[in-house]
């Protein structure tokens, strides 16, 4: 699934759940990603809201998975949406903060 997000009130599922089992599946997903328009609303950076949205989305996964990963990219500090209540998580999550320089 590909979710685009920006502020507290802006999260959009751009590409829904898909099984990516073959190179053909991955290539098709890459093409969908390239063609996806950018969906966002101007405003703050709602990182916590994006995590909350993604945790809820994981609960709708139509398959059994050995791991569940939320990979988030953003360009600002969380300044719109507050913290994420720990009771939302079905089990502990690990957060890795990184800076990608392209």
Secondary structure as UniProt FT lines:
FT   STRAND          2..5
FT   TURN            8..9
FT   STRAND          11..15
FT   HELIX           23..35
FT   HELIX           47..58
FT   TURN            59..60
FT   HELIX           86..88
//
